Amino acid sequence: MEQYPRIVQRIVAEGHEIGNHTYTHQNLSEASSQQIRLELNATQRLIESITGLSTTLFRPPYNADSRPSDIQELRPLKLIQDELDYLIVLEGIDPEDWGRPGADVIFQRVKQLRHMGSTILLHDAGETARRRSKRSRKSSTGSNSAATTLFPSGISCTSPGTTSCRQSKRMPHR
């Protein structure tokens, strides 16, 4: 985010949500509670400085959200949810776009794995990301699937510890 603040601003301007994903992309199952707090706090402050908005959304790095292999991968999620008041967003489909297999391969992976209510993990990677996103939206027209964001346009959960969402505001996270 520090290197590309305009991309972050564009994401928000286009109506997408911004969530916390840690500052250094550390494997949280290997981090202390203090390190986890520092990771999320640093990222939260960066999001606020770039966008003027806070977030209560969090998605853990690596496979802790989709394929935990032991209880250590779940321990940080409990801390993040219960003590830091984040809503944990888990992925359902990882088409491994970070490996840059090409838009056609990514599209086929998503198409094969999708089902009602799936959350698809896609990384912003410039032109390839824009092509695959356009293709996914085009292919879902007229079918039983549709791309959407977690919350309707202009609505975001900005107050920690609440279950309701409201109009986005400049609001610091505690």
QUILINKA-V867832 format. One record per residue. N is the residue number from 0. RES is the residue in three letters. NEAR is the number of other C-alpha atoms within 12 Angstrom. D_FIRST is the distance of its C-alpha to the first C-alpha in Angstrom with 2 decimals. Layout:
BEGIN
N|RES|NEAR|D_FIRST + N|RES|NEAR|D_FIRST
END
This chain:
BEGIN
0|MET|28|0.00 + 1|GLU|19|3.77 + 2|GLN|9|5.43 + 3|TYR|16|5.14 + 4|PRO|18|5.37 + 5|ARG|15|8.61 + 6|ILE|21|7.90 + 7|VAL|27|6.60 + 8|GLN|24|9.70 + 9|ARG|18|11.77 + 10|ILE|21|11.35 + 11|VAL|28|12.67 + 12|ALA|19|15.19 + 13|GLU|15|16.53 + 14|GLY|21|17.35 + 15|HIS|24|15.17 + 16|GLU|34|14.23 + 17|ILE|39|10.95 + 18|GLY|36|11.72 + 19|ASN|36|10.98 + 20|HIS|38|10.92 + 21|THR|32|11.06 + 22|TYR|28|9.15 + 23|THR|21|11.01 + 24|HIS|22|12.16 + 25|GLN|22|15.57 + 26|ASN|28|18.70 + 27|LEU|37|19.56 + 28|SER|28|23.22 + 29|GLU|21|23.43 + 30|ALA|22|21.80 + 31|SER|17|23.82 + 32|SER|20|23.52 + 33|GLN|17|22.33 + 34|GLN|23|19.53 + 35|ILE|34|18.45 + 36|ARG|27|18.57 + 37|LEU|21|16.51 + 38|GLU|30|13.76 + 39|LEU|42|13.64 + 40|ASN|30|14.26 + 41|ALA|23|11.47 + 42|THR|30|8.91 + 43|GLN|35|11.16 + 44|ARG|26|11.28 + 45|LEU|31|7.64 + 46|ILE|38|7.96 + 47|GLU|31|11.25 + 48|SER|21|10.52 + 49|ILE|26|8.37 + 50|THR|30|10.69 + 51|GLY|24|13.75 + 52|LEU|33|14.12 + 53|SER|36|14.43 + 54|THR|44|14.46 + 55|THR|40|17.18 + 56|LEU|36|16.07 + 57|PHE|37|15.33 + 58|ARG|35|15.58 + 59|PRO|40|16.41 + 60|PRO|33|15.41 + 61|TYR|25|18.29 + 62|ASN|25|21.52 + 63|ALA|31|22.06 + 64|ASP|32|21.87 + 65|SER|23|24.07 + 66|ARG|18|26.30 + 67|PRO|21|26.73 + 68|SER|13|29.37 + 69|ASP|14|30.40 + 70|ILE|16|30.33 + 71|GLN|18|27.91 + 72|GLU|24|25.10 + 73|LEU|24|26.08 + 74|ARG|25|26.50 + 75|PRO|38|22.84 + 76|LEU|35|22.69 + 77|LYS|25|25.71 + 78|LEU|27|24.24 + 79|ILE|35|20.99 + 80|GLN|26|23.16 + 81|ASP|15|26.17 + 82|GLU|20|25.02 + 83|LEU|31|21.44 + 84|ASP|27|22.31 + 85|TYR|36|19.62 + 86|LEU|33|20.71 + 87|ILE|29|20.09 + 88|VAL|30|19.35 + 89|LEU|28|20.88 + 90|GLU|27|20.88 + 91|GLY|23|24.26 + 92|ILE|28|23.62 + 93|ASP|29|21.47 + 94|PRO|29|22.52 + 95|GLU|23|20.77 + 96|ASP|28|18.98 + 97|TRP|19|16.72 + 98|GLY|15|20.04 + 99|ARG|21|20.16 + 100|PRO|18|23.75 + 101|GLY|21|23.81 + 102|ALA|28|23.74 + 103|ASP|21|27.38 + 104|VAL|20|27.04 + 105|ILE|32|24.00 + 106|PHE|33|25.97 + 107|GLN|22|29.06 + 108|ARG|23|27.38 + 109|VAL|32|26.04 + 110|LYS|27|29.43 + 111|GLN|14|31.35 + 112|LEU|20|29.44 + 113|ARG|26|28.89 + 114|HIS|17|31.03 + 115|MET|15|31.19 + 116|GLY|18|28.26 + 117|SER|24|26.03 + 118|THR|26|22.30 + 119|ILE|32|20.83 + 120|LEU|30|17.71 + 121|LEU|28|16.09 + 122|HIS|21|12.92 + 123|ASP|21|11.38 + 124|ALA|20|12.97 + 125|GLY|17|14.08 + 126|GLU|14|17.80 + 127|THR|24|18.92 + 128|ALA|24|16.81 + 129|ARG|17|18.31 + 130|ARG|19|21.76 + 131|ARG|31|21.83 + 132|SER|29|20.63 + 133|LYS|18|23.38 + 134|ARG|22|25.88 + 135|SER|29|25.28 + 136|ARG|20|25.74 + 137|LYS|16|28.80 + 138|SER|19|30.38 + 139|SER|19|30.12 + 140|THR|13|32.14 + 141|GLY|9|35.61 + 142|SER|14|34.93 + 143|ASN|13|34.48 + 144|SER|20|30.67 + 145|ALA|22|28.10 + 146|ALA|27|24.33 + 147|THR|19|23.07 + 148|THR|22|20.26 + 149|LEU|26|20.84 + 150|PHE|21|22.01 + 151|PRO|18|23.76 + 152|SER|19|22.12 + 153|GLY|21|21.46 + 154|ILE|23|22.13 + 155|SER|33|19.81 + 156|CYS|34|20.66 + 157|THR|35|19.56 + 158|SER|28|22.27 + 159|PRO|27|22.24 + 160|GLY|21|25.47 + 161|THR|15|26.59 + 162|THR|14|27.49 + 163|SER|15|27.40 + 164|CYS|23|24.73 + 165|ARG|18|24.91 + 166|GLN|19|23.57 + 167|SER|28|19.97 + 168|LYS|20|20.21 + 169|ARG|19|18.43 + 170|MET|24|19.11 + 171|PRO|22|17.90 + 172|HIS|30|17.86 + 173|ARG|20|20.54
END
